[in-house]
Amino acid sequence: MSSDVPRTRGWAPHVPAALAALTLLLGLQLLGTLLVDLAHLPVPGAVVGLVVLLVVGARFPGFARRAEPAGEPLLKHLQLLFVPPGVGALTQWSAVVGSAGPLALAVGGSFALGLVTAGVVLQRLLRRGRSA
C-alpha cells in the first residue's frame, strides 16, 4: 500500500481515512435502522442515522469531521445517486402517467410551500438586520 494514502489518527491509525469514514456512516445507518425498527418510526433508517450524526456532531465536532473523507466524494458525485430513481420512473412510466394529477399537485405544492417559506424567512432576516 502506498504511503500517500491519508490515514486516520488516534483510534485506528492503520486504516485509510475514507474507509474509516465510510464505516462510520454505515454504522450510523445501521443504528438508525435499529432505532426505526425498535420505535416503529415511519422514517427511513438512513435519515435517522444522519440525524444522529448531526446531533452528535453538533456536540462533538471532531466526530462529524471523521465522516468527511467519505462524505465529500459522495456529495461531489451526488448526481449519480439520482440515476436509479430516474430509471425506475421510466420503467414505471404508465403508473407515473396514471398518477400525473396527484404528482403535479405534490410537486407544485411543495415547490410553492418552499418558496413561500424561503420568502418569509428572508423577510424576517432582512427586518432583523435593519433593526440591529
C-alpha positions as CSV (number, residue, x, y, z in Angstrom):
1,M,0.0,0.0,0.0
2,S,1.4,3.4,-0.9
3,S,2.4,5.8,1.8
4,D,0.5,8.8,0.3
5,V,-3.0,7.4,1.3
6,P,-4.4,9.6,4.1
7,R,-4.8,7.7,7.3
8,T,-6.8,8.2,10.4
9,R,-5.2,9.4,13.6
10,G,-5.9,8.2,17.1
11,W,-8.3,5.3,17.3
12,A,-7.3,3.5,14.0
13,P,-4.0,4.8,12.7
14,H,-3.5,2.0,10.2
15,V,-7.0,2.4,8.5
16,P,-7.3,4.7,5.4
17,A,-9.4,7.7,6.4
18,A,-12.0,7.1,3.7
19,L,-12.6,3.6,4.8
20,A,-13.0,4.6,8.5
21,A,-15.4,7.4,7.4
22,L,-17.5,5.0,5.3
23,T,-17.6,2.6,8.2
24,L,-18.8,5.4,10.5
25,L,-21.6,6.4,8.0
26,L,-22.7,2.8,7.5
27,G,-22.6,2.2,11.3
28,L,-24.8,5.2,11.8
29,Q,-27.2,4.0,9.1
30,L,-27.4,0.6,10.9
31,L,-28.0,2.4,14.2
32,G,-30.8,4.5,12.6
33,T,-32.3,1.3,11.1
34,L,-32.3,-0.3,14.5
35,L,-33.9,2.7,16.1
36,V,-36.6,2.8,13.4
37,D,-37.3,-0.9,13.9
38,L,-37.4,-0.6,17.7
39,A,-39.5,2.6,17.8
40,H,-41.7,1.7,14.7
41,L,-41.0,5.1,13.2
42,P,-42.3,5.9,9.7
43,V,-38.9,7.3,8.7
44,P,-36.0,5.6,6.8
45,G,-33.2,4.4,9.0
46,A,-30.6,6.3,6.9
47,V,-32.4,9.6,7.8
48,V,-32.4,8.8,11.5
49,G,-28.7,7.8,11.2
50,L,-27.9,11.2,9.6
51,V,-29.9,13.0,12.4
52,V,-27.8,11.1,14.9
53,L,-24.6,12.3,13.1
54,L,-26.0,15.9,13.1
55,V,-26.8,15.8,16.8
56,V,-23.6,14.1,18.0
57,G,-21.6,16.2,15.5
58,A,-23.0,19.4,16.9
59,R,-21.9,18.4,20.4
60,F,-18.6,16.9,19.3
61,P,-17.3,18.5,16.1
62,G,-14.4,16.0,15.8
63,F,-16.9,13.2,15.5
64,A,-18.6,14.8,12.4
65,R,-15.2,15.6,10.9
66,R,-14.4,11.9,10.8
67,A,-17.2,11.4,8.2
68,E,-15.8,14.0,5.8
69,P,-13.4,11.7,3.9
70,A,-16.3,9.6,2.7
71,G,-19.0,12.3,2.7
72,E,-17.1,14.7,0.4
73,P,-16.8,12.3,-2.6
74,L,-20.4,11.2,-2.1
75,L,-21.6,14.8,-2.2
76,K,-19.3,15.6,-5.2
77,H,-21.0,12.8,-7.2
78,L,-24.5,13.2,-5.8
79,Q,-26.0,13.3,-9.3
80,L,-25.1,9.6,-9.8
81,L,-27.4,8.8,-6.9
82,F,-30.4,10.1,-8.9
83,V,-29.9,7.6,-11.7
84,P,-31.8,4.6,-10.1
85,P,-34.9,6.7,-9.3
86,G,-34.9,8.1,-12.8
87,V,-34.6,4.6,-14.3
88,G,-37.4,3.4,-12.0
89,A,-39.7,6.3,-13.1
90,L,-39.0,5.5,-16.7
91,T,-39.7,1.8,-16.3
92,Q,-43.0,2.5,-14.4
93,W,-44.0,5.3,-16.8
94,S,-47.6,4.1,-17.1
95,A,-48.0,4.4,-13.3
96,V,-46.4,7.9,-13.4
97,V,-48.8,9.0,-16.2
98,G,-51.8,7.5,-14.3
99,S,-50.9,9.5,-11.2
100,A,-49.9,12.7,-13.1
101,G,-52.5,14.9,-11.3
102,P,-51.6,14.0,-7.7
103,L,-47.9,14.0,-8.6
104,A,-48.2,17.5,-10.2
105,L,-50.1,18.7,-7.2
106,A,-47.5,17.3,-4.8
107,V,-44.5,18.7,-6.7
108,G,-46.2,22.1,-7.3
109,G,-47.5,22.4,-3.8
110,S,-44.1,21.5,-2.2
111,F,-42.4,24.0,-4.5
112,A,-44.9,26.8,-3.6
113,L,-44.6,26.0,0.1
114,G,-40.8,26.0,-0.1
115,L,-40.8,29.3,-2.0
116,V,-43.2,31.0,0.5
117,T,-41.2,29.7,3.5
118,A,-37.9,31.0,2.0
119,G,-39.6,34.3,1.3
120,V,-40.9,34.7,4.8
121,V,-37.6,33.7,6.4
122,L,-35.7,36.2,4.1
123,Q,-38.1,39.0,5.0
124,R,-37.7,38.3,8.7
125,L,-33.9,38.2,8.4
126,L,-33.9,41.4,6.5
127,R,-36.1,43.1,9.1
128,R,-33.9,41.8,11.9
129,G,-30.8,43.1,10.1
130,R,-32.3,46.6,9.8
131,S,-33.3,46.8,13.4
132,A,-29.9,45.6,14.7
